[in-house]
Amino acid sequence: MTTIEQPPTAAPPRADRPWLHHYEAGVPAEVSVSEIPVDALLRETARAHPDRTALIFFGARTSYAELDQRCDAIAHGLMERGVMRGDRVALFVRPGVDLIAITFALFKVGAVPILLDPGLGRASIVASLERLKPRVLIGVPLAHALRAL
């Protein structure tokens, strides 16, 4: 079991880690995590702290319990559609809660997420898909159009 201890205040920002000043009070700059699967860490955190904020996206907060439930629902849907442990799954999804939830759902299934940056450009994306040969593509409509190329 992993325990994440949270000090009463966030660590002061360091010059080599400028993002730390964005952390809310009580969020540690560093945590010690044992070697457990990432999906188990989410599940454990959702049980221990269901109402704590897991994600903030454009001001909308998602609790750990909400995120875990959403990931479970997506994981079940993926398995019903044939996604299996070890499958390579290309994700071409805009940054946001959906990207995080789908990625964690893939961890729960045991599939391997392949995150594709739309900024790579068409040629690089097509080359990446040809090289990585994902069995499944999850993406915005434009991503599905690339399959025809």
Disulfide bonds with the S-S distance in Angstrom:
none
